[in-house]
């Protein structure tokens, strides 16, 4: 049933838009030319999928390249022995927010370049075909997506796991400030080989869990987005004078 949900919701949403915000035909339109070019405009709409798809692939890829080459070097903290920024694969998602938020501008420019003086006629064709002004409806959503992309970018830049000579510093994705834990506060570090999924299935998923002496947890499988590697764990173990524990499945999850 869940797989059918998009096919049910989408027609309902567009039907509601058409009902609540119907488009009124524009006067002073060359109706003869509009009817004559209808098939051509319809082909343009179908072909527009190609540049649209290319744009939505290219922009996230550019964000990925930027993150891969630039963001890991933004630490600038000479006290950090190990520094792990947020996983680079988050950046294509940020790019998608900006991609969907800005797609309207490049697509309009492409149509203007191809259609020239027929551009306004094409817009009228689209509005009549769909029954509403898609560009006017999409504009507030595009602003929202750009805003969300900016928020996600800020949060991603501000998310990191840092190891210094005597403490750990973690800034979680939605945190406004970092959390510091000195090595003497750490009780044990466990490497778990498996994890239990929400549906109860057990799957292989090696991850470290760092426990504090007060019973709280500093790092668990939810923070694999940092990609913390073995050298950092070994450094923490050495300075805490601990031995890495290895277990199959964590059973102390709340």
C-alpha positions in Angstrom: 0.0 0.0 0.0 2.8 2.4 0.9 4.3 2.0 -2.6 1.0 3.2 -4.1 0.8 6.3 -1.9 2.7 8.7 -4.2 0.3 7.7 -7.1 -2.7 8.5 -4.9 -1.4 11.6 -3.2 0.0 13.4 -6.3 -3.2 13.5 -8.3 -5.1 14.6 -5.2 -2.6 17.5 -4.6 -2.7 18.7 -8.2 -6.4 18.3 -8.4 -6.8 20.4 -5.2 -4.5 23.1 -6.7 -6.5 23.1 -9.9 -9.7 23.4 -8.0 -8.6 26.1 -5.5 -6.4 28.2 -7.9 -7.9 27.7 -11.4 -6.2 29.6 -14.2 -8.2 32.0 -16.3 -7.4 32.2 -20.0 -5.4 35.2 -21.0 -7.1 37.6 -23.5 -5.4 38.8 -26.7 -3.8 35.5 -27.5 -3.3 34.3 -31.0 -5.6 31.3 -30.7 -4.9 30.0 -34.2 -1.1 30.0 -33.6 -1.6 28.4 -30.2 -3.6 25.6 -31.6 -1.2 25.1 -34.5 1.9 24.9 -32.2 0.3 22.8 -29.4 1.9 19.6 -30.5 5.3 21.3 -30.7 5.0 22.8 -27.2 3.9 19.4 -25.9 7.1 17.9 -27.3 9.2 20.6 -25.7 7.6 19.8 -22.3 8.6 16.1 -22.8 12.1 17.0 -23.9 12.6 19.4 -21.0 12.9 16.3 -18.8 16.5 15.8 -20.2 18.0 19.2 -19.2 16.0 19.2 -16.0 17.4 15.8 -15.0 20.9 16.9 -16.1 20.7 20.0 -13.9 19.4 18.0 -10.9 22.4 15.6 -11.3 25.0 18.1 -12.1 24.4 20.5 -9.2 24.5 17.8 -6.4 27.6 16.4 -8.0 29.2 19.8 -7.9 28.3 20.1 -4.2 29.9 16.6 -3.7 33.1 17.7 -5.4 33.2 20.9 -3.4 32.7 19.0 -0.2 35.2 16.3 -1.1 38.0 18.8 -2.0 37.3 21.7 0.3 35.3 21.0 3.4 37.6 18.4 5.1 40.3 21.1 5.1 38.1 23.7 6.9 39.1 22.5 10.4 41.9 25.1 11.0 42.4 23.9 14.5 46.0 23.0 15.2 45.0 21.3 18.4 43.0 18.6 16.6 44.9 15.4 16.2 41.9 13.8 14.4 39.2 15.8 12.7 36.1 14.2 11.0 33.6 16.5 9.3 30.2 15.3 8.4 30.1 12.5 5.7 30.7 13.9 2.3 27.6 12.1 0.9 25.3 14.6 2.8 26.4 17.3 0.4 24.6 15.9 -2.7 21.4 16.0 -0.6 22.1 19.7 0.1 22.7 20.2 -3.6 19.3 18.7 -4.4 17.6 21.3 -2.2 19.3 24.0 -4.1 18.7 22.2 -7.4 14.9 22.0 -7.0 14.9 25.4 -5.5 16.7 27.1 -8.4 15.6 24.9 -11.4 12.9 27.3 -12.5 15.3 30.0 -13.5 17.6 28.0 -15.8 14.6 26.2 -17.4 12.9 29.5 -18.2 16.0 30.9 -19.7 16.4 27.8 -21.9 12.8 28.1 -23.1 13.3 31.8 -23.9 16.4 31.0 -25.8 14.7 28.3 -27.9 11.2 29.9 -28.4 12.2 33.6 -28.5 9.0 35.5 -29.4 6.8 32.4 -28.9 7.8 32.1 -25.2 4.7 33.9 -23.8 2.5 31.8 -26.1 4.1 28.6 -24.7 3.5 29.8 -21.2 -0.2 30.3 -22.0 -0.3 26.8 -23.5 1.1 25.2 -20.3 -1.2 27.1 -18.0 -4.3 26.0 -20.1 -3.1 22.4 -20.3 -2.5 22.0 -16.6 -5.3 24.3 -15.4 -3.2 26.4 -13.2 -0.1 28.6 -13.2 2.6 26.2 -12.2 5.3 28.8 -12.0 3.4 31.0 -9.7 2.6 28.0 -7.4 6.1 26.6 -7.5 7.8 29.9 -6.6 7.1 29.9 -2.8 8.2 26.2 -2.7 11.4 27.2 -4.5 12.1 29.8 -1.9 11.4 27.3 0.9 13.8 24.7 -0.7 16.6 27.3 -1.1 16.1 28.3 2.6 16.2 24.6 3.7 19.3 24.0 1.6 21.0 27.0 3.3 20.0 25.6 6.7 21.3 22.1 5.8 24.6 23.6 4.5 25.1 25.5 7.8 24.4 22.5 9.9 26.6 20.2 7.8 29.5 22.7 8.0 29.0 22.9 11.8 29.0 19.1 12.3 32.2 17.4 13.3 34.0 14.9 15.6 37.3 16.1 16.9 40.0 14.4 18.9 42.6 16.5 20.8 45.4 15.5 23.1 43.1 15.2 26.1 39.5 15.3 25.0 36.8 14.6 22.4 34.7 17.4 20.9 31.5 16.6 19.1 29.1 18.9 17.4 26.0 17.0 16.4 24.0 17.8 13.3 21.2 19.8 15.0 23.4 21.1 17.9 24.0 24.8 18.4 27.2 24.2 20.4 29.8 21.4 20.7 30.0 18.9 23.6 33.4 18.2 25.2 34.4 15.0 26.9 37.8 14.6 28.6 39.5 11.2 28.3 39.2 10.6 32.1 35.4 10.7 31.7 35.4 7.7 29.3 34.7 4.3 30.8 34.9 2.0 27.8 34.8 1.7 24.0 33.0 -1.2 22.3 33.1 -2.4 18.7 29.8 -3.9 17.8 29.5 -6.1 14.7 25.8 -6.0 14.1 22.8 -3.7 14.6 19.1 -4.2 15.1 16.9 -2.4 12.5 13.7 -0.8 13.6 11.7 -3.8 12.1 13.7 -6.1 14.3 16.0 -7.6 11.7 19.6 -8.0 12.6 22.2 -6.9 10.0 25.9 -6.6 9.8 27.0 -3.0 10.7 30.3 -2.6 12.5 30.3 0.6 14.6 32.0 2.0 17.7 30.2 3.0 20.9 32.0 5.2 23.4 30.5 5.1 26.9 31.1 7.7 29.6 31.5 6.8 33.3 28.1 8.4 34.0 26.4 5.9 31.7 25.8 8.3 28.8 27.0 7.6 25.3 29.3 9.9 23.3 29.4 8.0 20.0 27.1 5.3 18.6 25.9 3.9 15.3 23.8 7.0 14.7 27.0 9.0 14.3 28.6 6.9 11.6 28.1 10.1 9.5 31.4 11.2 10.9 33.2 8.1 9.5 35.4 7.8 12.5 38.4 5.5 11.6 40.4 3.0 13.6 43.5 5.3 14.2 41.4 7.8 16.1 39.8 5.0 18.2 43.3 3.5 19.0 44.5 7.0 20.0 41.6 7.4 22.4 42.1 3.9 23.8 45.8 4.5 24.4 45.3 7.8 26.2 42.4 6.5 28.3 44.4 3.3 29.1 41.6 1.1 27.9 41.3 -2.0 25.8 38.8 -2.2 22.9 35.9 -4.5 23.7 34.2 -6.4 20.9 30.7 -7.7 21.0 28.2 -9.1 18.5 25.0 -7.0 19.2 24.3 -4.1 21.5 21.6 -4.9 23.9 21.6 -1.7 26.1 19.7 0.4 23.5 16.9 2.4 25.0 
